[in-house]
């Protein structure tokens, strides 16, 4: 090799290495400023704590909380966890909402504890239910009734993240999503779908529509005119859940059809079928066959074809995990990721949704009882929250299908149960 050429190559390599080291920051960054909002259910502490006699301690000693994490290209993560001002529960869907401008965060809570059969007591929760709440309580910051039916609205534009409004419902709100029109929010509850909006810093009900089909997990299609929901009676353990398709407008949510499993498709709905999500192009939805863990067998992911009229389940990804929880779709339209529900030695499954039928490509380790999961808008990072580890794992996206786990992670309050991603508020 020519001596001068060898020297030039050596100089280029040295410059590249120096530049890479200079650009590598010792903390997690994102391409653009974003905010993560984690709701944290303190009631989950009874899953781990024991009495001196070695029995499960059913007194809840940890307050519900929420964690706000600011991420950006040029600063370390900025964290704040606020305890005892917003109630939330892991019994439901691990997705809540933020306003389009990033100013407000919205979190639901419901008082249903069907099927637990446990004598749970709440040390910190006074008041406890809607009936215990006085009008003057609604303006207090330190108030998180763990068995209330409530929507809480947090002002994310101020450093103390005060609760600026609370809406009580005579219903059990399971979760809510921001509507694609960036003006409204849709709330799924046991008896109704509600459409609400923010007006002068307060929550205002726009409409409510009776559905009568049980507690929903739902997702809105990208066009904003349709809604897909898994629904069932949480007290009935021997009847499968059902999937329903609705039309959606600010004034009404109207039932269109039930989504059936196409004859010959090797799968079925179960009483524990629950969490679902619609793809970014609106052509498919993925459904967890069993949104509970520790059953001792592997469950499926059902695929809903939303291009059919009416929509139909005509494909399946077999035996994905011992309980699966939630989904994220990558902006490239090729990859999706699903969280699994093992308490220990847990994983996420990376899916190829471009193949026919969709398939599992591989698994990666993550924290136990993985709940909320979101890609960044640019698709260069994936965030996965863990109830057991009280943290959010971070994965870098490499190419179309590769994820690389960052050894660094983001800390949340106790009992992470939902994750919302949005833009960071700017004046």
C-alpha positions as CSV (number, residue, x, y, z in Angstrom):
1,X,0.0,0.0,0.0
2,X,1.3,3.5,-0.8
3,X,2.7,5.2,2.3
4,X,0.9,8.4,1.8
5,X,-2.4,6.6,1.3
6,X,-1.8,4.6,4.5
7,X,-1.2,7.9,6.4
8,X,-4.4,9.4,4.9
9,X,-6.5,6.5,5.9
10,X,-5.1,6.5,9.4
11,X,-5.9,10.2,9.8
12,X,-9.4,9.7,8.5
13,X,-10.0,6.9,10.9
14,X,-8.6,8.9,13.8
15,X,-10.8,11.9,12.9
16,X,-13.9,9.7,12.6
17,X,-13.2,8.0,16.0
18,X,-12.7,11.4,17.7
19,X,-15.9,12.8,16.2
20,X,-17.9,9.7,17.2
21,X,-16.6,10.0,20.8
22,X,-17.4,13.7,20.8
23,X,-20.9,13.1,19.5
24,X,-21.6,10.1,21.9
25,X,-23.3,11.6,24.9
26,X,-23.4,9.8,28.3
27,X,-27.2,10.0,28.5
28,X,-30.2,9.1,26.5
29,X,-31.2,11.6,23.8
30,X,-33.9,11.9,21.2
31,X,-33.8,13.5,17.8
32,X,-36.5,16.1,18.7
33,X,-37.8,17.3,22.1
34,X,-40.5,14.8,23.4
35,X,-42.2,14.2,26.7
36,X,-43.0,10.8,28.2
37,X,-45.9,10.5,30.6
38,X,-46.0,7.4,32.8
39,X,-48.9,6.6,35.0
40,X,-47.9,4.5,38.0
41,X,-50.3,2.3,40.1
42,X,-49.1,2.1,43.7
43,X,-51.6,-0.7,44.3
44,X,-49.3,-3.1,42.5
45,X,-47.0,-3.1,45.5
46,X,-49.1,-5.8,47.0
47,X,-47.7,-8.1,44.3
48,X,-44.3,-8.1,45.9
49,X,-44.5,-7.2,49.6
50,X,-45.0,-9.8,52.4
51,X,-45.9,-9.6,56.1
52,X,-43.4,-10.7,58.7
53,X,-45.2,-14.1,58.6
54,X,-44.4,-14.5,54.9
55,X,-48.0,-13.8,53.7
56,X,-49.0,-11.3,51.1
57,X,-49.5,-7.9,52.6
58,X,-52.8,-6.5,51.2
59,X,-52.4,-3.1,52.7
60,X,-51.4,-0.7,49.9
61,X,-48.6,1.4,51.2
62,X,-47.5,3.1,48.0
63,X,-49.3,6.1,46.6
64,X,-50.4,6.3,42.9
65,X,-48.1,8.6,41.0
66,X,-47.2,9.9,37.5
67,X,-43.7,10.5,36.0
68,X,-42.9,13.1,33.5
69,X,-39.7,12.7,31.5
70,X,-38.4,15.3,29.1
71,X,-36.0,14.1,26.4
72,X,-34.2,16.0,23.7
73,X,-31.1,16.1,21.5
74,X,-28.8,18.2,23.8
75,X,-29.6,17.5,27.4
76,X,-29.9,14.6,29.9
77,X,-33.4,13.3,30.7
78,X,-35.3,15.6,33.0
79,X,-37.5,13.6,35.5
80,X,-40.2,14.4,38.0
81,X,-42.5,12.0,39.7
82,X,-45.5,13.4,41.6
83,X,-47.1,11.2,44.2
84,X,-50.7,11.3,45.5
85,X,-52.3,13.7,43.2
86,X,-53.6,11.5,40.3
87,X,-55.2,8.0,40.8
88,X,-54.6,5.4,38.2
89,X,-54.9,1.6,37.8
90,X,-53.1,-1.1,36.0
91,X,-56.5,-2.9,35.4
92,X,-57.1,-1.7,31.9
93,X,-55.2,-0.4,28.9
94,X,-51.6,0.9,29.1
95,X,-52.2,4.0,27.0
96,X,-53.5,7.5,28.0
97,X,-53.4,10.8,26.3
98,X,-51.7,14.2,25.9
99,X,-53.0,17.3,24.2
100,X,-51.5,17.9,20.7
101,X,-49.5,20.9,21.9
102,X,-48.0,19.0,24.8
103,X,-49.5,21.2,27.5
104,X,-51.9,18.8,29.2
105,X,-51.7,15.1,30.2
106,X,-54.9,13.1,30.8
107,X,-55.1,9.9,32.9
108,X,-58.2,7.9,33.8
109,X,-58.9,5.8,36.8
110,X,-61.8,3.4,37.6
111,X,-62.9,1.7,40.8
112,X,-63.5,-1.8,39.5
113,X,-61.5,-4.6,41.1
114,X,-63.5,-7.5,39.7
115,X,-62.1,-10.9,40.2
116,X,-59.4,-10.0,42.7
117,X,-61.3,-11.4,45.7
118,X,-58.6,-9.9,48.0
119,X,-59.1,-7.9,51.2
120,X,-57.2,-4.9,50.0
121,X,-56.9,-1.8,52.2
122,X,-55.7,1.6,51.2
123,X,-53.5,3.5,53.6
124,X,-53.2,6.7,51.7
125,X,-56.5,7.0,49.9
126,X,-58.9,9.3,51.8
127,X,-61.3,9.9,50.1
128,X,-61.5,6.5,48.4
129,X,-64.5,6.5,46.0
130,X,-66.5,9.1,44.1
131,X,-69.1,9.0,46.9
132,X,-66.4,10.1,49.4
133,X,-65.3,13.1,47.4
134,X,-66.6,16.5,48.5
135,X,-66.8,19.5,46.1
136,X,-63.9,21.1,47.9
137,X,-61.7,18.0,47.5
138,X,-61.7,18.5,43.7
139,X,-59.5,21.6,44.0
140,X,-56.9,20.0,46.3
141,X,-53.6,18.9,44.8
142,X,-53.1,16.0,47.3
143,X,-56.0,13.8,46.4
144,X,-55.9,10.4,44.6
145,X,-58.9,8.3,45.5
146,X,-57.8,4.8,44.3
147,X,-61.3,3.5,43.8
148,X,-62.7,6.6,42.1
149,X,-64.1,6.9,38.6
150,X,-62.2,9.9,37.4
151,X,-60.3,11.7,34.6
152,X,-57.4,13.8,35.8
153,X,-55.9,16.6,33.8
154,X,-52.3,17.7,34.5
155,X,-50.7,20.9,33.4
156,X,-47.4,19.9,31.8
157,X,-46.3,23.5,31.1
158,X,-45.3,24.2,34.7
159,X,-42.5,22.7,36.7
160,X,-44.8,21.4,39.5
161,X,-47.2,19.6,37.1
162,X,-50.3,20.6,39.0
163,X,-53.7,18.9,38.5
164,X,-55.8,21.6,37.0
165,X,-59.1,19.7,36.5
166,X,-60.8,16.5,37.5
167,X,-64.0,15.0,35.9
168,X,-66.0,12.5,37.9
169,X,-68.0,9.9,35.9
170,X,-70.9,7.8,37.0
171,X,-69.2,5.0,35.0
172,X,-65.9,3.2,35.0
173,X,-63.5,4.9,32.5
174,X,-60.9,2.4,31.4
175,X,-58.7,4.5,29.2
176,X,-58.7,7.4,26.8
177,X,-57.1,8.4,23.5
178,X,-56.4,11.7,21.7
179,X,-58.5,12.0,18.6
180,X,-56.6,12.5,15.3
181,X,-58.4,15.9,14.9
182,X,-56.2,17.2,17.8
183,X,-59.2,18.8,19.4
184,X,-61.1,15.9,21.1
185,X,-60.4,12.9,23.3
186,X,-62.4,9.7,23.4
187,X,-63.0,7.9,26.7
188,X,-64.0,4.2,26.9
189,X,-66.0,3.3,29.9
190,X,-68.1,0.3,31.0
191,X,-71.4,1.7,29.8
192,X,-70.6,4.6,27.5
193,X,-68.1,6.1,25.1
194,X,-67.5,9.7,25.9
195,X,-66.1,12.5,23.7
196,X,-64.5,15.3,25.6
197,X,-62.5,18.4,24.8
198,X,-60.3,21.0,26.7
199,X,-61.9,24.4,26.8
200,X,-60.3,27.3,28.8
201,X,-58.2,24.8,30.7
202,X,-61.1,22.6,31.7
203,X,-62.5,19.3,30.6
204,X,-65.8,19.6,28.8
205,X,-68.1,16.7,27.8
206,X,-69.1,16.9,24.2
207,X,-71.1,13.7,23.9
208,X,-71.8,10.3,25.5
209,X,-72.9,7.2,23.6
210,X,-74.3,4.1,25.3
211,X,-72.8,0.8,24.1
212,X,-73.8,-1.7,26.8
213,X,-71.1,-4.2,25.8
214,X,-68.7,-4.1,28.7
215,X,-65.4,-2.5,29.6
216,X,-63.6,-1.6,26.4
217,X,-60.1,-1.5,25.2
218,X,-60.2,0.6,22.0
219,X,-58.2,2.3,19.3
220,X,-59.1,5.0,16.8
221,X,-58.4,4.6,13.1
222,X,-56.0,7.2,11.6
223,X,-58.9,8.9,9.7
224,X,-60.6,9.4,13.0
225,X,-64.0,8.2,11.8
226,X,-63.9,4.6,13.1
227,X,-63.2,2.9,16.4
228,X,-62.3,-0.7,17.1
229,X,-62.9,-2.1,20.7
230,X,-62.5,-5.3,22.5
231,X,-65.3,-5.6,25.1
232,X,-66.6,-8.1,27.6
233,X,-68.0,-8.6,31.0
234,X,-65.1,-8.6,33.5
235,X,-67.1,-10.7,36.0
236,X,-67.9,-13.5,33.5
237,X,-64.9,-16.0,33.2
238,X,-66.5,-18.5,30.8
239,X,-67.6,-16.3,28.0
240,X,-65.1,-14.9,25.4
241,X,-64.7,-11.2,24.9
242,X,-65.9,-9.8,21.6
243,X,-64.5,-7.2,19.2
244,X,-66.8,-4.5,17.9
245,X,-66.4,-1.9,15.2
246,X,-68.0,1.6,15.6
247,X,-68.4,4.8,13.6
248,X,-67.0,7.8,15.4
249,X,-67.8,11.5,15.4
250,X,-67.7,14.2,18.1
251,X,-71.4,13.8,18.5
252,X,-71.8,10.0,18.6
253,X,-70.1,6.6,18.7
254,X,-72.3,4.2,16.8
255,X,-72.1,0.4,16.6
256,X,-71.5,-1.0,13.1
257,X,-70.6,-4.6,13.4
258,X,-69.1,-7.4,15.5
259,X,-65.7,-8.6,14.2
260,X,-65.7,-12.3,13.8
261,X,-63.0,-14.9,13.4
262,X,-63.0,-16.1,9.7
263,X,-63.8,-19.8,9.4
264,X,-60.6,-21.8,9.0
265,X,-58.4,-19.3,10.9
266,X,-56.7,-21.2,13.6
267,X,-57.4,-19.0,16.6
268,X,-60.2,-17.9,18.9
269,X,-61.0,-15.1,21.4
270,X,-60.9,-15.9,25.1
271,X,-62.4,-14.2,28.2
272,X,-59.0,-12.5,28.7
273,X,-58.7,-11.1,25.1
274,X,-58.4,-7.4,25.6
275,X,-55.6,-5.0,24.5
276,X,-55.6,-4.0,20.8
277,X,-54.0,-1.4,18.5
278,X,-54.7,-0.2,15.0
279,X,-51.7,0.2,12.6
280,X,-50.5,3.6,11.4
281,X,-52.0,3.1,7.9
282,X,-55.3,1.9,9.3
283,X,-55.3,-1.4,7.4
284,X,-54.9,-3.9,10.3
285,X,-55.2,-4.2,14.0
286,X,-53.4,-6.5,16.4
287,X,-55.2,-8.1,19.3
288,X,-53.9,-9.8,22.4
289,X,-55.6,-13.2,22.8
290,X,-54.9,-13.2,26.5
291,X,-53.9,-10.0,28.3
292,X,-53.1,-11.8,31.6
293,X,-49.9,-13.7,32.4
294,X,-48.7,-16.8,34.2
295,X,-51.2,-19.2,32.6
296,X,-48.6,-21.8,31.8
297,X,-49.1,-21.7,28.1
298,X,-48.5,-19.4,25.1
299,X,-51.2,-17.3,23.6
300,X,-51.7,-15.8,20.1
301,X,-51.9,-12.4,18.5
302,X,-55.0,-12.1,16.4
303,X,-54.9,-10.0,13.2
304,X,-57.9,-7.9,12.2
305,X,-58.2,-7.0,8.5
306,X,-59.7,-3.5,8.5
307,X,-59.7,-3.4,4.7
308,X,-62.6,-5.9,4.7
309,X,-66.2,-4.7,5.1
310,X,-67.1,-5.6,7.7
311,X,-63.6,-6.1,9.3
312,X,-62.7,-9.7,10.0
313,X,-60.0,-11.7,11.9
314,X,-58.4,-13.6,9.1
315,X,-54.9,-14.2,10.3
316,X,-53.0,-15.1,13.4
317,X,-49.5,-15.1,14.9
318,X,-49.4,-18.3,17.0
319,X,-48.0,-18.8,20.5
320,X,-46.3,-15.4,21.0
321,X,-46.1,-15.3,24.8
322,X,-47.5,-16.4,28.2
323,X,-49.8,-13.4,28.1
324,X,-49.2,-10.4,25.8
325,X,-50.1,-6.8,26.7
326,X,-49.6,-4.0,24.2
327,X,-48.4,-3.1,20.7
328,X,-46.4,-0.4,18.9
329,X,-46.2,0.1,15.2
330,X,-43.0,1.4,13.6
331,X,-43.4,4.3,11.1
332,X,-41.9,2.2,8.4
333,X,-45.0,0.1,8.2
334,X,-43.0,-3.1,8.3
335,X,-42.3,-3.7,12.0
336,X,-44.4,-3.9,15.1
337,X,-43.5,-4.9,18.7
338,X,-45.6,-6.6,21.3
339,X,-44.9,-6.7,25.1
340,X,-45.1,-10.0,27.0
341,X,-46.3,-10.4,30.6
342,X,-43.9,-12.6,32.5
343,X,-43.0,-11.1,35.8
344,X,-39.4,-12.3,35.5
345,X,-37.3,-13.1,32.5
346,X,-39.7,-11.1,30.4
347,X,-39.4,-10.1,26.7
348,X,-40.8,-8.2,23.8
349,X,-41.5,-9.9,20.5
350,X,-40.5,-8.2,17.3
351,X,-43.0,-8.8,14.5
352,X,-42.8,-8.6,10.7
353,X,-46.2,-7.3,9.7
354,X,-45.3,-6.9,6.0
355,X,-45.2,-10.7,5.6
356,X,-48.4,-12.7,4.9
357,X,-49.3,-13.8,7.5
358,X,-47.4,-11.6,10.0
359,X,-44.7,-13.5,12.0
360,X,-42.4,-13.2,15.0
361,X,-38.8,-12.4,14.0
362,X,-37.1,-12.6,17.4
363,X,-37.4,-11.8,21.1
364,X,-35.5,-9.4,23.4
365,X,-35.2,-9.1,27.1
366,X,-37.1,-6.4,28.9
367,X,-38.4,-5.6,32.4
368,X,-41.2,-7.8,34.0
369,X,-44.9,-7.1,33.3
370,X,-44.1,-4.8,30.3
371,X,-47.0,-2.3,29.9
372,X,-46.7,0.9,27.8
373,X,-44.8,0.8,24.6
374,X,-44.1,3.6,22.1
375,X,-41.8,4.5,19.2
376,X,-40.5,8.0,18.8
377,X,-42.1,9.9,15.9
378,X,-38.9,9.5,13.9
379,X,-38.9,5.8,14.6
380,X,-35.3,5.8,15.9
381,X,-36.1,4.7,19.4
382,X,-38.5,2.4,21.2
383,X,-39.6,2.9,24.8
384,X,-41.0,-0.1,26.9
385,X,-42.3,0.4,30.5
386,X,-42.1,-2.2,33.2
387,X,-44.4,-2.5,36.2
388,X,-42.0,-4.8,38.1
389,X,-38.8,-2.8,37.4
390,X,-40.3,0.7,37.8
391,X,-38.5,1.8,34.7
392,X,-38.7,2.4,30.9
393,X,-36.3,0.4,28.8
394,X,-34.9,2.1,25.7
395,X,-34.1,0.4,22.4
396,X,-32.4,1.9,19.3
397,X,-33.8,1.0,16.0
398,X,-31.3,-0.2,13.4
399,X,-32.6,-0.7,9.8
400,X,-36.1,-2.0,9.1
401,X,-36.3,-4.7,11.8
402,X,-33.4,-4.6,14.2
403,X,-33.6,-3.3,17.8
404,X,-30.6,-2.8,20.0
405,X,-31.2,-2.5,23.7
406,X,-29.5,0.5,25.4
407,X,-28.0,-0.5,28.8
408,X,-29.3,2.8,30.2
409,X,-32.9,3.2,31.1
410,X,-35.4,5.8,32.3
411,X,-36.8,5.6,35.9
412,X,-40.5,5.9,36.8
413,X,-42.5,5.9,40.0
414,X,-43.7,2.6,41.5
415,X,-45.9,0.4,39.4
416,X,-45.7,1.8,35.9
417,X,-49.0,1.0,34.2
418,X,-49.3,3.2,31.1
419,X,-47.1,5.2,28.8
420,X,-48.0,8.2,26.6
421,X,-45.6,10.0,24.3
422,X,-46.1,13.6,22.9
423,X,-44.3,16.8,22.0
424,X,-42.8,18.9,24.7
425,X,-44.8,22.0,25.5
426,X,-43.2,25.3,24.3
427,X,-44.5,28.8,24.9
